[in-house]
């Protein structure tokens, strides 16, 4: 097993992290709370934990092998110069917006709970930076106008 295969195998850890994110999102809805304030605090803590685990899961997903596509839809996006560029622009805007929003909340929020959620938003944005780099590599590896069609590539 070479290093590329090891990192590709590690990328599958993204799935447990996404399951943890789902768990933390659902957890506040199954608790027994004395007051509405406790319930709101639990929901906000759940949102923060969800964002953190999503960011970590997305970061792990960037360790995948960029010479292969995972499904038919991603193959169609990365082979098309127009669709690939559009996806990269959208992902870039989303990444920039999340990091900007997270930093704004962190530095300018007057509410402590929103400042906590800003950490989760920033972690998600950092995960998307890695995803953006991986998406760029996927686009370079698969676009039809730059690479000949290889029937063994999927």
Phi and psi in radians as a Rosetta constraint file:
Dihedral C 1 N 2 CA 2 C 2 CIRCULARHARMONIC -1.576 0.35
Dihedral N 2 CA 2 C 2 N 3 CIRCULARHARMONIC 3.045 0.35
Dihedral C 2 N 3 CA 3 C 3 CIRCULARHARMONIC -1.054 0.35
Dihedral N 3 CA 3 C 3 N 4 CIRCULARHARMONIC -0.674 0.35
Dihedral C 3 N 4 CA 4 C 4 CIRCULARHARMONIC -1.067 0.35
Dihedral N 4 CA 4 C 4 N 5 CIRCULARHARMONIC -0.737 0.35
Dihedral C 4 N 5 CA 5 C 5 CIRCULARHARMONIC -1.204 0.35
Dihedral N 5 CA 5 C 5 N 6 CIRCULARHARMONIC -0.617 0.35
Dihedral C 5 N 6 CA 6 C 6 CIRCULARHARMONIC -1.129 0.35
Dihedral N 6 CA 6 C 6 N 7 CIRCULARHARMONIC -0.827 0.35
Dihedral C 6 N 7 CA 7 C 7 CIRCULARHARMONIC -1.128 0.35
Dihedral N 7 CA 7 C 7 N 8 CIRCULARHARMONIC -0.656 0.35
Dihedral C 7 N 8 CA 8 C 8 CIRCULARHARMONIC -1.081 0.35
Dihedral N 8 CA 8 C 8 N 9 CIRCULARHARMONIC -0.722 0.35
Dihedral C 8 N 9 CA 9 C 9 CIRCULARHARMONIC -1.118 0.35
Dihedral N 9 CA 9 C 9 N 10 CIRCULARHARMONIC -0.700 0.35
Dihedral C 9 N 10 CA 10 C 10 CIRCULARHARMONIC -1.116 0.35
Dihedral N 10 CA 10 C 10 N 11 CIRCULARHARMONIC -0.530 0.35
Dihedral C 10 N 11 CA 11 C 11 CIRCULARHARMONIC -1.054 0.35
Dihedral N 11 CA 11 C 11 N 12 CIRCULARHARMONIC -0.397 0.35
Dihedral C 11 N 12 CA 12 C 12 CIRCULARHARMONIC -1.232 0.35
Dihedral N 12 CA 12 C 12 N 13 CIRCULARHARMONIC -0.184 0.35
Dihedral C 12 N 13 CA 13 C 13 CIRCULARHARMONIC -1.171 0.35
Dihedral N 13 CA 13 C 13 N 14 CIRCULARHARMONIC -0.220 0.35
Dihedral C 13 N 14 CA 14 C 14 CIRCULARHARMONIC -0.997 0.35
Dihedral N 14 CA 14 C 14 N 15 CIRCULARHARMONIC -0.603 0.35
Dihedral C 14 N 15 CA 15 C 15 CIRCULARHARMONIC -1.178 0.35
Dihedral N 15 CA 15 C 15 N 16 CIRCULARHARMONIC -0.794 0.35
Dihedral C 15 N 16 CA 16 C 16 CIRCULARHARMONIC -1.086 0.35
Dihedral N 16 CA 16 C 16 N 17 CIRCULARHARMONIC -0.620 0.35
Dihedral C 16 N 17 CA 17 C 17 CIRCULARHARMONIC -1.144 0.35
Dihedral N 17 CA 17 C 17 N 18 CIRCULARHARMONIC -0.667 0.35
Dihedral C 17 N 18 CA 18 C 18 CIRCULARHARMONIC -1.193 0.35
Dihedral N 18 CA 18 C 18 N 19 CIRCULARHARMONIC -0.600 0.35
Dihedral C 18 N 19 CA 19 C 19 CIRCULARHARMONIC -1.153 0.35
Dihedral N 19 CA 19 C 19 N 20 CIRCULARHARMONIC -0.680 0.35
Dihedral C 19 N 20 CA 20 C 20 CIRCULARHARMONIC -1.075 0.35
Dihedral N 20 CA 20 C 20 N 21 CIRCULARHARMONIC -0.688 0.35
Dihedral C 20 N 21 CA 21 C 21 CIRCULARHARMONIC -1.060 0.35
Dihedral N 21 CA 21 C 21 N 22 CIRCULARHARMONIC -0.767 0.35
Dihedral C 21 N 22 CA 22 C 22 CIRCULARHARMONIC -1.110 0.35
Dihedral N 22 CA 22 C 22 N 23 CIRCULARHARMONIC -0.731 0.35
Dihedral C 22 N 23 CA 23 C 23 CIRCULARHARMONIC -1.012 0.35
Dihedral N 23 CA 23 C 23 N 24 CIRCULARHARMONIC -0.866 0.35
Dihedral C 23 N 24 CA 24 C 24 CIRCULARHARMONIC -1.174 0.35
Dihedral N 24 CA 24 C 24 N 25 CIRCULARHARMONIC -0.495 0.35
Dihedral C 24 N 25 CA 25 C 25 CIRCULARHARMONIC -1.260 0.35
Dihedral N 25 CA 25 C 25 N 26 CIRCULARHARMONIC -0.660 0.35
Dihedral C 25 N 26 CA 26 C 26 CIRCULARHARMONIC -1.467 0.35
Dihedral N 26 CA 26 C 26 N 27 CIRCULARHARMONIC -0.476 0.35
Dihedral C 26 N 27 CA 27 C 27 CIRCULARHARMONIC -0.879 0.35
Dihedral N 27 CA 27 C 27 N 28 CIRCULARHARMONIC -0.807 0.35
Dihedral C 27 N 28 CA 28 C 28 CIRCULARHARMONIC -1.125 0.35
Dihedral N 28 CA 28 C 28 N 29 CIRCULARHARMONIC -0.328 0.35
Dihedral C 28 N 29 CA 29 C 29 CIRCULARHARMONIC -1.497 0.35
Dihedral N 29 CA 29 C 29 N 30 CIRCULARHARMONIC -0.114 0.35
Dihedral C 29 N 30 CA 30 C 30 CIRCULARHARMONIC -1.990 0.35
Dihedral N 30 CA 30 C 30 N 31 CIRCULARHARMONIC 0.104 0.35
Dihedral C 30 N 31 CA 31 C 31 CIRCULARHARMONIC -1.559 0.35
Dihedral N 31 CA 31 C 31 N 32 CIRCULARHARMONIC 2.863 0.35
Dihedral C 31 N 32 CA 32 C 32 CIRCULARHARMONIC -1.902 0.35
Dihedral N 32 CA 32 C 32 N 33 CIRCULARHARMONIC 1.960 0.35
Dihedral C 32 N 33 CA 33 C 33 CIRCULARHARMONIC -1.997 0.35
Dihedral N 33 CA 33 C 33 N 34 CIRCULARHARMONIC 2.467 0.35
Dihedral C 33 N 34 CA 34 C 34 CIRCULARHARMONIC -1.266 0.35
Dihedral N 34 CA 34 C 34 N 35 CIRCULARHARMONIC -0.725 0.35
Dihedral C 34 N 35 CA 35 C 35 CIRCULARHARMONIC -2.222 0.35
Dihedral N 35 CA 35 C 35 N 36 CIRCULARHARMONIC 2.863 0.35
Dihedral C 35 N 36 CA 36 C 36 CIRCULARHARMONIC -1.139 0.35
Dihedral N 36 CA 36 C 36 N 37 CIRCULARHARMONIC -0.622 0.35
Dihedral C 36 N 37 CA 37 C 37 CIRCULARHARMONIC -1.110 0.35
Dihedral N 37 CA 37 C 37 N 38 CIRCULARHARMONIC -0.691 0.35
Dihedral C 37 N 38 CA 38 C 38 CIRCULARHARMONIC -1.111 0.35
Dihedral N 38 CA 38 C 38 N 39 CIRCULARHARMONIC -0.702 0.35
Dihedral C 38 N 39 CA 39 C 39 CIRCULARHARMONIC -1.160 0.35
Dihedral N 39 CA 39 C 39 N 40 CIRCULARHARMONIC -0.756 0.35
Dihedral C 39 N 40 CA 40 C 40 CIRCULARHARMONIC -1.092 0.35
Dihedral N 40 CA 40 C 40 N 41 CIRCULARHARMONIC -0.746 0.35
Dihedral C 40 N 41 CA 41 C 41 CIRCULARHARMONIC -1.074 0.35
Dihedral N 41 CA 41 C 41 N 42 CIRCULARHARMONIC -0.715 0.35
Dihedral C 41 N 42 CA 42 C 42 CIRCULARHARMONIC -1.141 0.35
Dihedral N 42 CA 42 C 42 N 43 CIRCULARHARMONIC -0.688 0.35
Dihedral C 42 N 43 CA 43 C 43 CIRCULARHARMONIC -1.113 0.35
Dihedral N 43 CA 43 C 43 N 44 CIRCULARHARMONIC -0.797 0.35
Dihedral C 43 N 44 CA 44 C 44 CIRCULARHARMONIC -1.130 0.35
Dihedral N 44 CA 44 C 44 N 45 CIRCULARHARMONIC -0.687 0.35
Dihedral C 44 N 45 CA 45 C 45 CIRCULARHARMONIC -1.118 0.35
Dihedral N 45 CA 45 C 45 N 46 CIRCULARHARMONIC -0.686 0.35
Dihedral C 45 N 46 CA 46 C 46 CIRCULARHARMONIC -1.103 0.35
Dihedral N 46 CA 46 C 46 N 47 CIRCULARHARMONIC -0.717 0.35
Dihedral C 46 N 47 CA 47 C 47 CIRCULARHARMONIC -1.084 0.35
Dihedral N 47 CA 47 C 47 N 48 CIRCULARHARMONIC -0.780 0.35
Dihedral C 47 N 48 CA 48 C 48 CIRCULARHARMONIC -1.074 0.35
Dihedral N 48 CA 48 C 48 N 49 CIRCULARHARMONIC -0.839 0.35
Dihedral C 48 N 49 CA 49 C 49 CIRCULARHARMONIC -1.082 0.35
Dihedral N 49 CA 49 C 49 N 50 CIRCULARHARMONIC -0.700 0.35
Dihedral C 49 N 50 CA 50 C 50 CIRCULARHARMONIC -1.043 0.35
Dihedral N 50 CA 50 C 50 N 51 CIRCULARHARMONIC -0.826 0.35
Dihedral C 50 N 51 CA 51 C 51 CIRCULARHARMONIC -1.091 0.35
Dihedral N 51 CA 51 C 51 N 52 CIRCULARHARMONIC -0.717 0.35
Dihedral C 51 N 52 CA 52 C 52 CIRCULARHARMONIC -1.104 0.35
Dihedral N 52 CA 52 C 52 N 53 CIRCULARHARMONIC -0.838 0.35
Dihedral C 52 N 53 CA 53 C 53 CIRCULARHARMONIC -1.195 0.35
Dihedral N 53 CA 53 C 53 N 54 CIRCULARHARMONIC -0.567 0.35
Dihedral C 53 N 54 CA 54 C 54 CIRCULARHARMONIC -1.129 0.35
Dihedral N 54 CA 54 C 54 N 55 CIRCULARHARMONIC -0.759 0.35
Dihedral C 54 N 55 CA 55 C 55 CIRCULARHARMONIC -1.065 0.35
Dihedral N 55 CA 55 C 55 N 56 CIRCULARHARMONIC -0.741 0.35
Dihedral C 55 N 56 CA 56 C 56 CIRCULARHARMONIC -1.166 0.35
Dihedral N 56 CA 56 C 56 N 57 CIRCULARHARMONIC -0.714 0.35
Dihedral C 56 N 57 CA 57 C 57 CIRCULARHARMONIC -1.103 0.35
Dihedral N 57 CA 57 C 57 N 58 CIRCULARHARMONIC -0.749 0.35
Dihedral C 57 N 58 CA 58 C 58 CIRCULARHARMONIC -1.126 0.35
Dihedral N 58 CA 58 C 58 N 59 CIRCULARHARMONIC -0.682 0.35
Dihedral C 58 N 59 CA 59 C 59 CIRCULARHARMONIC -1.064 0.35
Dihedral N 59 CA 59 C 59 N 60 CIRCULARHARMONIC -0.747 0.35
Dihedral C 59 N 60 CA 60 C 60 CIRCULARHARMONIC -1.154 0.35
Dihedral N 60 CA 60 C 60 N 61 CIRCULARHARMONIC -0.581 0.35
Dihedral C 60 N 61 CA 61 C 61 CIRCULARHARMONIC -1.138 0.35
Dihedral N 61 CA 61 C 61 N 62 CIRCULARHARMONIC -0.372 0.35
Dihedral C 61 N 62 CA 62 C 62 CIRCULARHARMONIC -1.290 0.35
Dihedral N 62 CA 62 C 62 N 63 CIRCULARHARMONIC -0.110 0.35
Dihedral C 62 N 63 CA 63 C 63 CIRCULARHARMONIC -1.485 0.35
Dihedral N 63 CA 63 C 63 N 64 CIRCULARHARMONIC 0.016 0.35
Dihedral C 63 N 64 CA 64 C 64 CIRCULARHARMONIC -1.179 0.35
Dihedral N 64 CA 64 C 64 N 65 CIRCULARHARMONIC 2.880 0.35
Dihedral C 64 N 65 CA 65 C 65 CIRCULARHARMONIC -1.326 0.35
Dihedral N 65 CA 65 C 65 N 66 CIRCULARHARMONIC 2.011 0.35
Dihedral C 65 N 66 CA 66 C 66 CIRCULARHARMONIC -1.442 0.35
Dihedral N 66 CA 66 C 66 N 67 CIRCULARHARMONIC -0.010 0.35
Dihedral C 66 N 67 CA 67 C 67 CIRCULARHARMONIC -1.521 0.35
Dihedral N 67 CA 67 C 67 N 68 CIRCULARHARMONIC -0.093 0.35
Dihedral C 67 N 68 CA 68 C 68 CIRCULARHARMONIC -2.189 0.35
Dihedral N 68 CA 68 C 68 N 69 CIRCULARHARMONIC 2.540 0.35
Dihedral C 68 N 69 CA 69 C 69 CIRCULARHARMONIC -1.686 0.35
Dihedral N 69 CA 69 C 69 N 70 CIRCULARHARMONIC 2.690 0.35
Dihedral C 69 N 70 CA 70 C 70 CIRCULARHARMONIC -1.535 0.35
Dihedral N 70 CA 70 C 70 N 71 CIRCULARHARMONIC -0.444 0.35
Dihedral C 70 N 71 CA 71 C 71 CIRCULARHARMONIC -2.738 0.35
Dihedral N 71 CA 71 C 71 N 72 CIRCULARHARMONIC 3.035 0.35
Dihedral C 71 N 72 CA 72 C 72 CIRCULARHARMONIC -1.129 0.35
Dihedral N 72 CA 72 C 72 N 73 CIRCULARHARMONIC -0.669 0.35
Dihedral C 72 N 73 CA 73 C 73 CIRCULARHARMONIC -1.133 0.35
Dihedral N 73 CA 73 C 73 N 74 CIRCULARHARMONIC -0.771 0.35
Dihedral C 73 N 74 CA 74 C 74 CIRCULARHARMONIC -1.171 0.35
Dihedral N 74 CA 74 C 74 N 75 CIRCULARHARMONIC -0.597 0.35
Dihedral C 74 N 75 CA 75 C 75 CIRCULARHARMONIC -1.064 0.35
Dihedral N 75 CA 75 C 75 N 76 CIRCULARHARMONIC -0.761 0.35
Dihedral C 75 N 76 CA 76 C 76 CIRCULARHARMONIC -1.131 0.35
Dihedral N 76 CA 76 C 76 N 77 CIRCULARHARMONIC -0.653 0.35
Dihedral C 76 N 77 CA 77 C 77 CIRCULARHARMONIC -1.183 0.35
Dihedral N 77 CA 77 C 77 N 78 CIRCULARHARMONIC -0.863 0.35
Dihedral C 77 N 78 CA 78 C 78 CIRCULARHARMONIC -1.297 0.35
Dihedral N 78 CA 78 C 78 N 79 CIRCULARHARMONIC -0.434 0.35
Dihedral C 78 N 79 CA 79 C 79 CIRCULARHARMONIC -1.334 0.35
Dihedral N 79 CA 79 C 79 N 80 CIRCULARHARMONIC -0.454 0.35
Dihedral C 79 N 80 CA 80 C 80 CIRCULARHARMONIC -1.554 0.35
Dihedral N 80 CA 80 C 80 N 81 CIRCULARHARMONIC 2.109 0.35
Dihedral C 80 N 81 CA 81 C 81 CIRCULARHARMONIC -1.034 0.35
Dihedral N 81 CA 81 C 81 N 82 CIRCULARHARMONIC -0.672 0.35
Dihedral C 81 N 82 CA 82 C 82 CIRCULARHARMONIC -1.236 0.35
Dihedral N 82 CA 82 C 82 N 83 CIRCULARHARMONIC -0.852 0.35
Dihedral C 82 N 83 CA 83 C 83 CIRCULARHARMONIC -1.129 0.35
Dihedral N 83 CA 83 C 83 N 84 CIRCULARHARMONIC -0.710 0.35
Dihedral C 83 N 84 CA 84 C 84 CIRCULARHARMONIC -1.107 0.35
Dihedral N 84 CA 84 C 84 N 85 CIRCULARHARMONIC -0.790 0.35
Dihedral C 84 N 85 CA 85 C 85 CIRCULARHARMONIC -1.108 0.35
Dihedral N 85 CA 85 C 85 N 86 CIRCULARHARMONIC -0.730 0.35
Dihedral C 85 N 86 CA 86 C 86 CIRCULARHARMONIC -1.087 0.35
Dihedral N 86 CA 86 C 86 N 87 CIRCULARHARMONIC -0.740 0.35
Dihedral C 86 N 87 CA 87 C 87 CIRCULARHARMONIC -1.120 0.35
Dihedral N 87 CA 87 C 87 N 88 CIRCULARHARMONIC -0.761 0.35
Dihedral C 87 N 88 CA 88 C 88 CIRCULARHARMONIC -1.107 0.35
Dihedral N 88 CA 88 C 88 N 89 CIRCULARHARMONIC -0.687 0.35
Dihedral C 88 N 89 CA 89 C 89 CIRCULARHARMONIC -1.126 0.35
Dihedral N 89 CA 89 C 89 N 90 CIRCULARHARMONIC -0.803 0.35
Dihedral C 89 N 90 CA 90 C 90 CIRCULARHARMONIC -1.081 0.35
Dihedral N 90 CA 90 C 90 N 91 CIRCULARHARMONIC -0.755 0.35
Dihedral C 90 N 91 CA 91 C 91 CIRCULARHARMONIC -1.146 0.35
Dihedral N 91 CA 91 C 91 N 92 CIRCULARHARMONIC -0.662 0.35
Dihedral C 91 N 92 CA 92 C 92 CIRCULARHARMONIC -1.107 0.35
Dihedral N 92 CA 92 C 92 N 93 CIRCULARHARMONIC -0.787 0.35
Dihedral C 92 N 93 CA 93 C 93 CIRCULARHARMONIC -1.114 0.35
Dihedral N 93 CA 93 C 93 N 94 CIRCULARHARMONIC -0.755 0.35
Dihedral C 93 N 94 CA 94 C 94 CIRCULARHARMONIC -1.077 0.35
Dihedral N 94 CA 94 C 94 N 95 CIRCULARHARMONIC -0.777 0.35
Dihedral C 94 N 95 CA 95 C 95 CIRCULARHARMONIC -1.069 0.35
Dihedral N 95 CA 95 C 95 N 96 CIRCULARHARMONIC -0.862 0.35
Dihedral C 95 N 96 CA 96 C 96 CIRCULARHARMONIC -1.068 0.35
Dihedral N 96 CA 96 C 96 N 97 CIRCULARHARMONIC -0.750 0.35
Dihedral C 96 N 97 CA 97 C 97 CIRCULARHARMONIC -1.129 0.35
Dihedral N 97 CA 97 C 97 N 98 CIRCULARHARMONIC -0.775 0.35
Dihedral C 97 N 98 CA 98 C 98 CIRCULARHARMONIC -1.135 0.35
Dihedral N 98 CA 98 C 98 N 99 CIRCULARHARMONIC -0.774 0.35
Dihedral C 98 N 99 CA 99 C 99 CIRCULARHARMONIC -1.154 0.35
Dihedral N 99 CA 99 C 99 N 100 CIRCULARHARMONIC -0.734 0.35
Dihedral C 99 N 100 CA 100 C 100 CIRCULARHARMONIC -1.095 0.35
Dihedral N 100 CA 100 C 100 N 101 CIRCULARHARMONIC -0.788 0.35
Dihedral C 100 N 101 CA 101 C 101 CIRCULARHARMONIC -1.120 0.35
Dihedral N 101 CA 101 C 101 N 102 CIRCULARHARMONIC -0.776 0.35
Dihedral C 101 N 102 CA 102 C 102 CIRCULARHARMONIC -1.082 0.35
Dihedral N 102 CA 102 C 102 N 103 CIRCULARHARMONIC -0.764 0.35
Dihedral C 102 N 103 CA 103 C 103 CIRCULARHARMONIC -1.167 0.35
Dihedral N 103 CA 103 C 103 N 104 CIRCULARHARMONIC -0.665 0.35
Dihedral C 103 N 104 CA 104 C 104 CIRCULARHARMONIC -1.085 0.35
Dihedral N 104 CA 104 C 104 N 105 CIRCULARHARMONIC -0.798 0.35
Dihedral C 104 N 105 CA 105 C 105 CIRCULARHARMONIC -1.099 0.35
Dihedral N 105 CA 105 C 105 N 106 CIRCULARHARMONIC -0.715 0.35
Dihedral C 105 N 106 CA 106 C 106 CIRCULARHARMONIC -1.101 0.35
Dihedral N 106 CA 106 C 106 N 107 CIRCULARHARMONIC -0.777 0.35
Dihedral C 106 N 107 CA 107 C 107 CIRCULARHARMONIC -1.561 0.35
Dihedral N 107 CA 107 C 107 N 108 CIRCULARHARMONIC -0.458 0.35
Dihedral C 107 N 108 CA 108 C 108 CIRCULARHARMONIC -2.056 0.35
Dihedral N 108 CA 108 C 108 N 109 CIRCULARHARMONIC -0.025 0.35
Dihedral C 108 N 109 CA 109 C 109 CIRCULARHARMONIC -1.286 0.35
Dihedral N 109 CA 109 C 109 N 110 CIRCULARHARMONIC 2.413 0.35
Dihedral C 109 N 110 CA 110 C 110 CIRCULARHARMONIC -1.673 0.35
Dihedral N 110 CA 110 C 110 N 111 CIRCULARHARMONIC -0.062 0.35
Dihedral C 110 N 111 CA 111 C 111 CIRCULARHARMONIC -1.929 0.35
Dihedral N 111 CA 111 C 111 N 112 CIRCULARHARMONIC 2.164 0.35
Dihedral C 111 N 112 CA 112 C 112 CIRCULARHARMONIC -1.029 0.35
Dihedral N 112 CA 112 C 112 N 113 CIRCULARHARMONIC -0.702 0.35
Dihedral C 112 N 113 CA 113 C 113 CIRCULARHARMONIC -1.132 0.35
Dihedral N 113 CA 113 C 113 N 114 CIRCULARHARMONIC -0.631 0.35
Dihedral C 113 N 114 CA 114 C 114 CIRCULARHARMONIC -1.203 0.35
Dihedral N 114 CA 114 C 114 N 115 CIRCULARHARMONIC -0.589 0.35
Dihedral C 114 N 115 CA 115 C 115 CIRCULARHARMONIC -1.126 0.35
Dihedral N 115 CA 115 C 115 N 116 CIRCULARHARMONIC -0.641 0.35
Dihedral C 115 N 116 CA 116 C 116 CIRCULARHARMONIC -1.143 0.35
Dihedral N 116 CA 116 C 116 N 117 CIRCULARHARMONIC -0.770 0.35
Dihedral C 116 N 117 CA 117 C 117 CIRCULARHARMONIC -1.112 0.35
Dihedral N 117 CA 117 C 117 N 118 CIRCULARHARMONIC -0.506 0.35
Dihedral C 117 N 118 CA 118 C 118 CIRCULARHARMONIC -1.047 0.35
Dihedral N 118 CA 118 C 118 N 119 CIRCULARHARMONIC -0.580 0.35
Dihedral C 118 N 119 CA 119 C 119 CIRCULARHARMONIC -1.084 0.35
Dihedral N 119 CA 119 C 119 N 120 CIRCULARHARMONIC -0.793 0.35
Dihedral C 119 N 120 CA 120 C 120 CIRCULARHARMONIC -1.081 0.35
Dihedral N 120 CA 120 C 120 N 121 CIRCULARHARMONIC -0.699 0.35
Dihedral C 120 N 121 CA 121 C 121 CIRCULARHARMONIC -1.140 0.35
Dihedral N 121 CA 121 C 121 N 122 CIRCULARHARMONIC -0.712 0.35
Dihedral C 121 N 122 CA 122 C 122 CIRCULARHARMONIC -1.142 0.35
Dihedral N 122 CA 122 C 122 N 123 CIRCULARHARMONIC -0.752 0.35
Dihedral C 122 N 123 CA 123 C 123 CIRCULARHARMONIC -1.074 0.35
Dihedral N 123 CA 123 C 123 N 124 CIRCULARHARMONIC -0.731 0.35
Dihedral C 123 N 124 CA 124 C 124 CIRCULARHARMONIC -1.072 0.35
Dihedral N 124 CA 124 C 124 N 125 CIRCULARHARMONIC -0.746 0.35
Dihedral C 124 N 125 CA 125 C 125 CIRCULARHARMONIC -1.085 0.35
Dihedral N 125 CA 125 C 125 N 126 CIRCULARHARMONIC -0.704 0.35
Dihedral C 125 N 126 CA 126 C 126 CIRCULARHARMONIC -1.130 0.35
Dihedral N 126 CA 126 C 126 N 127 CIRCULARHARMONIC -0.701 0.35
Dihedral C 126 N 127 CA 127 C 127 CIRCULARHARMONIC -1.051 0.35
Dihedral N 127 CA 127 C 127 N 128 CIRCULARHARMONIC -0.663 0.35
Dihedral C 127 N 128 CA 128 C 128 CIRCULARHARMONIC -1.225 0.35
Dihedral N 128 CA 128 C 128 N 129 CIRCULARHARMONIC -0.452 0.35
Dihedral C 128 N 129 CA 129 C 129 CIRCULARHARMONIC -1.078 0.35
Dihedral N 129 CA 129 C 129 N 130 CIRCULARHARMONIC -0.807 0.35
Dihedral C 129 N 130 CA 130 C 130 CIRCULARHARMONIC -1.099 0.35
Dihedral N 130 CA 130 C 130 N 131 CIRCULARHARMONIC -0.701 0.35
Dihedral C 130 N 131 CA 131 C 131 CIRCULARHARMONIC -1.114 0.35
Dihedral N 131 CA 131 C 131 N 132 CIRCULARHARMONIC -0.650 0.35
Dihedral C 131 N 132 CA 132 C 132 CIRCULARHARMONIC -1.082 0.35
Dihedral N 132 CA 132 C 132 N 133 CIRCULARHARMONIC -0.742 0.35
Dihedral C 132 N 133 CA 133 C 133 CIRCULARHARMONIC -1.123 0.35
Dihedral N 133 CA 133 C 133 N 134 CIRCULARHARMONIC -0.740 0.35
Dihedral C 133 N 134 CA 134 C 134 CIRCULARHARMONIC -1.132 0.35
Dihedral N 134 CA 134 C 134 N 135 CIRCULARHARMONIC -0.712 0.35
Dihedral C 134 N 135 CA 135 C 135 CIRCULARHARMONIC -1.097 0.35
Dihedral N 135 CA 135 C 135 N 136 CIRCULARHARMONIC -0.695 0.35
Dihedral C 135 N 136 CA 136 C 136 CIRCULARHARMONIC -1.095 0.35
Dihedral N 136 CA 136 C 136 N 137 CIRCULARHARMONIC -0.742 0.35
Dihedral C 136 N 137 CA 137 C 137 CIRCULARHARMONIC -1.120 0.35
Dihedral N 137 CA 137 C 137 N 138 CIRCULARHARMONIC -0.713 0.35
Dihedral C 137 N 138 CA 138 C 138 CIRCULARHARMONIC -1.049 0.35
Dihedral N 138 CA 138 C 138 N 139 CIRCULARHARMONIC -0.767 0.35
Dihedral C 138 N 139 CA 139 C 139 CIRCULARHARMONIC -1.090 0.35
Dihedral N 139 CA 139 C 139 N 140 CIRCULARHARMONIC -0.766 0.35
Dihedral C 139 N 140 CA 140 C 140 CIRCULARHARMONIC -1.144 0.35
Dihedral N 140 CA 140 C 140 N 141 CIRCULARHARMONIC -0.632 0.35
Dihedral C 140 N 141 CA 141 C 141 CIRCULARHARMONIC -1.351 0.35
Dihedral N 141 CA 141 C 141 N 142 CIRCULARHARMONIC -0.413 0.35
Dihedral C 141 N 142 CA 142 C 142 CIRCULARHARMONIC -2.063 0.35
Dihedral N 142 CA 142 C 142 N 143 CIRCULARHARMONIC -0.208 0.35
Dihedral C 142 N 143 CA 143 C 143 CIRCULARHARMONIC -1.130 0.35
Dihedral N 143 CA 143 C 143 N 144 CIRCULARHARMONIC 2.354 0.35
Dihedral C 143 N 144 CA 144 C 144 CIRCULARHARMONIC -1.190 0.35
Dihedral N 144 CA 144 C 144 N 145 CIRCULARHARMONIC -0.586 0.35
Dihedral C 144 N 145 CA 145 C 145 CIRCULARHARMONIC -1.294 0.35
Dihedral N 145 CA 145 C 145 N 146 CIRCULARHARMONIC -0.247 0.35
Dihedral C 145 N 146 CA 146 C 146 CIRCULARHARMONIC -1.946 0.35
Dihedral N 146 CA 146 C 146 N 147 CIRCULARHARMONIC -0.396 0.35
Dihedral C 146 N 147 CA 147 C 147 CIRCULARHARMONIC -2.189 0.35
Dihedral N 147 CA 147 C 147 N 148 CIRCULARHARMONIC 2.371 0.35
Dihedral C 147 N 148 CA 148 C 148 CIRCULARHARMONIC -1.157 0.35
Dihedral N 148 CA 148 C 148 N 149 CIRCULARHARMONIC 2.687 0.35
Dihedral C 148 N 149 CA 149 C 149 CIRCULARHARMONIC -1.286 0.35
Dihedral N 149 CA 149 C 149 N 150 CIRCULARHARMONIC 2.153 0.35
Dihedral C 149 N 150 CA 150 C 150 CIRCULARHARMONIC -1.913 0.35
Dihedral N 150 CA 150 C 150 N 151 CIRCULARHARMONIC 2.000 0.35
Dihedral C 150 N 151 CA 151 C 151 CIRCULARHARMONIC -1.121 0.35
Dihedral N 151 CA 151 C 151 N 152 CIRCULARHARMONIC -0.348 0.35
Dihedral C 151 N 152 CA 152 C 152 CIRCULARHARMONIC -1.488 0.35
Dihedral N 152 CA 152 C 152 N 153 CIRCULARHARMONIC -0.259 0.35
Dihedral C 152 N 153 CA 153 C 153 CIRCULARHARMONIC -1.414 0.35
Dihedral N 153 CA 153 C 153 N 154 CIRCULARHARMONIC 2.280 0.35
